């Protein structure tokens, strides 16, 4: 089973730190370049069996009030998805998480994660595989280390009843962080190398991860060839 985790930056795109300034209008207004970038993302994710996406816009003004989840489902040919809104900025944007899958999904969890500044969440759904039920969990953690610790503890409590889990997301912290150490103590195994994932144009920080728990095995890689966001995509082959 091929899994992808990708923070798509609402399809805004960035190829340097200056892009955060030069493309600021894409944060607040519709732009044809974002539509084209979303189509590139759709073509890329179509090769996977399940996809966990962070920083998707679920229907704000900046995307012309169109839901990027629906756009990706249609363009990439996914029949099943669950989505979660984490942060609403007036009519401007609707930040959220998304899980796409080739096989039917049973929604399990859609919760805001505890933090000083609201806007981070966990989204989880179950799907059937030849090896039994698999829970796909998608998270986007806060920037602060203390918030990350609280959030990981909460995630572990929410998922503890499920024996087989693939936990993906933008954790905003490196493999050696205290928050990810808590995950390892809870029985989660990180798959893949320590290859950096941010920023995509000159990766220096390993912020995006895939963890597995239960009777799962697999390997993971960071794709440095696809740069449609300020993060790089992380993919895993599970068996």
C-alpha positions in Angstrom: 0.0 0.0 0.0 1.5 3.3 -1.1 0.9 6.2 1.4 1.7 9.9 0.9 1.9 12.7 3.4 2.0 16.2 2.0 1.6 19.7 3.3 0.4 21.4 0.1 0.4 25.1 1.4 -3.1 25.5 -0.1 -1.4 25.2 -3.5 0.1 28.7 -3.1 3.6 27.4 -4.0 7.0 28.7 -3.0 10.5 28.4 -4.4 12.4 30.8 -2.0 11.8 32.7 1.2 11.1 35.7 -1.0 8.1 33.8 -2.4 6.3 34.4 0.9 6.4 38.1 0.0 6.1 38.0 -3.7 3.2 35.6 -3.6 1.4 37.2 -0.7 -1.6 38.0 -2.9 -2.2 34.2 -3.3 -2.8 34.0 0.4 -5.9 36.2 0.1 -7.1 36.1 -3.5 -7.8 33.5 -6.2 -5.0 33.1 -8.7 -4.8 31.0 -11.9 -1.3 29.9 -10.8 -2.8 28.2 -7.8 -5.3 26.3 -10.0 -2.4 25.1 -12.1 -0.4 24.1 -9.1 -3.3 22.2 -7.6 -3.6 20.3 -10.9 0.1 19.4 -10.7 -0.5 18.1 -7.1 -3.5 16.1 -8.3 -1.4 14.4 -11.0 1.3 13.6 -8.5 -0.9 12.1 -5.8 -2.8 9.9 -8.3 -0.1 7.3 -8.1 -0.8 6.6 -4.4 -3.4 4.3 -2.6 -3.9 6.7 0.3 -2.9 10.4 0.8 -2.8 12.6 3.9 -2.8 16.3 3.1 -2.3 19.2 5.4 -2.9 22.9 4.8 -5.7 22.4 2.3 -8.3 25.1 1.7 -11.8 23.8 2.0 -13.6 26.7 0.3 -12.3 30.1 1.2 -12.3 33.3 -0.9 -8.7 32.8 -1.8 -9.7 29.7 -3.7 -12.7 31.3 -5.3 -14.9 29.5 -2.6 -14.1 26.2 -4.3 -13.2 23.3 -2.1 -9.7 22.0 -2.8 -10.6 18.6 -1.4 -13.3 18.1 -4.0 -11.0 19.4 -6.7 -8.3 16.9 -5.8 -10.7 14.0 -5.5 -12.1 14.6 -8.9 -8.8 15.3 -10.6 -6.8 12.5 -9.0 -9.6 9.9 -9.2 -10.1 9.2 -5.5 -13.6 7.9 -4.7 -13.3 8.2 -0.9 -12.2 11.0 1.3 -12.7 12.7 4.7 -11.9 16.3 5.5 -11.6 18.5 8.5 -11.6 22.3 9.0 -9.1 23.4 11.6 -9.0 27.2 11.2 -11.5 29.6 9.6 -10.3 33.2 8.8 -13.6 35.0 8.0 -14.5 34.2 4.4 -10.9 34.4 3.4 -9.7 30.8 4.1 -10.8 27.5 5.6 -7.6 25.6 6.6 -7.9 21.9 7.1 -6.7 18.3 6.8 -7.7 15.8 4.2 -7.4 12.0 3.8 -8.0 10.4 0.4 -8.2 6.7 -0.2 -8.8 4.2 -3.0 -10.8 2.0 -0.6 -13.9 3.0 1.5 -13.2 5.0 4.6 -14.9 4.9 8.0 -14.5 8.2 9.8 -13.2 7.8 13.3 -11.8 11.1 14.7 -12.0 14.7 13.8 -10.7 16.9 16.7 -9.0 20.1 17.4 -5.7 19.5 19.1 -5.0 21.3 22.4 -2.8 24.4 22.0 -2.4 28.0 23.1 -3.4 29.2 19.6 -6.2 27.1 18.0 -6.0 25.8 14.5 -4.3 22.4 14.6 -6.1 19.1 14.3 -6.2 15.3 14.0 -8.3 13.5 11.4 -8.5 9.7 11.3 -10.4 7.1 9.4 -10.3 3.3 9.0 -10.0 1.3 5.9 -9.9 -2.4 5.2 -6.7 -4.0 3.8 -5.7 -7.6 3.1 -4.0 -7.5 6.5 -7.0 -6.2 8.4 -8.3 -2.8 9.4 -5.8 0.0 9.1 -6.3 3.4 10.7 -5.1 6.3 8.7 -4.4 9.3 10.9 -3.5 12.8 9.6 -2.1 15.5 11.9 -0.8 19.0 11.8 1.0 20.1 15.0 1.7 23.5 16.4 5.1 25.2 16.2 5.8 25.4 20.0 7.5 22.4 21.7 5.2 22.5 24.8 2.1 22.5 22.6 3.5 19.6 20.6 4.0 17.5 23.7 0.4 18.1 24.8 -0.8 17.3 21.3 1.1 14.1 21.0 -0.1 12.9 24.3 -3.7 13.6 23.2 -3.1 11.8 19.8 -1.8 8.7 21.6 -4.9 8.7 23.9 -7.3 9.1 20.9 -5.7 6.2 18.9 -4.7 3.8 21.7 -7.6 1.4 21.1 -6.6 0.7 17.5 -4.0 -2.0 16.9 -2.8 -1.0 13.4 -2.1 2.6 12.6 -0.4 4.7 10.0 0.1 8.2 11.5 1.2 10.9 9.0 1.5 14.6 9.0 3.4 17.9 9.4 4.6 17.5 13.0 6.7 20.8 12.8 9.4 19.1 14.8 12.5 16.9 14.0 13.0 13.2 14.7 15.0 13.9 17.9 12.3 16.1 19.4 10.7 15.3 22.8 7.3 15.1 21.1 8.3 12.4 18.7 10.1 10.6 21.5 6.7 10.3 23.2 5.4 8.6 20.0 8.2 6.1 20.1 7.5 5.3 23.7 3.9 4.6 22.8 4.9 2.0 20.3 5.0 4.0 17.1 7.9 3.4 14.7 9.0 6.1 12.3 9.7 4.9 8.8 12.2 6.5 6.5 15.4 8.4 6.8 16.1 11.8 8.4 16.1 13.5 5.0 14.9 17.2 5.5 11.5 18.2 4.2 11.5 22.0 4.7 11.9 24.4 2.9 11.4 22.5 -0.4 13.9 24.7 -2.3 16.7 24.1 0.2 15.6 21.5 2.7 17.2 21.9 6.2 14.5 20.7 8.6 12.9 17.3 8.9 9.3 18.3 9.9 7.1 15.8 8.0 6.9 12.2 9.1 5.2 8.9 8.7 4.8 6.6 11.8 3.4 3.1 11.9 2.1 0.9 14.8 1.1 -2.7 14.9 1.8 -5.6 12.5 3.0 -3.2 9.8 6.3 -3.0 8.0 7.5 -0.6 5.4 10.0 1.9 4.1 9.7 5.6 3.5 11.3 8.3 1.3 11.3 12.1 0.9 10.7 13.1 -2.7 13.1 16.0 -3.6 11.9 16.0 -7.2 8.4 17.5 -6.6 8.3 21.0 -5.3 4.7 22.3 -5.5 4.7 23.6 -1.9 7.1 24.9 0.7 7.2 21.4 2.1 8.4 18.2 0.3 6.1 15.2 0.1 6.9 12.1 2.2 5.9 8.7 0.9 5.9 5.2 2.3 5.3 1.6 1.0 3.5 -0.4 3.7 3.2 -4.1 3.8 
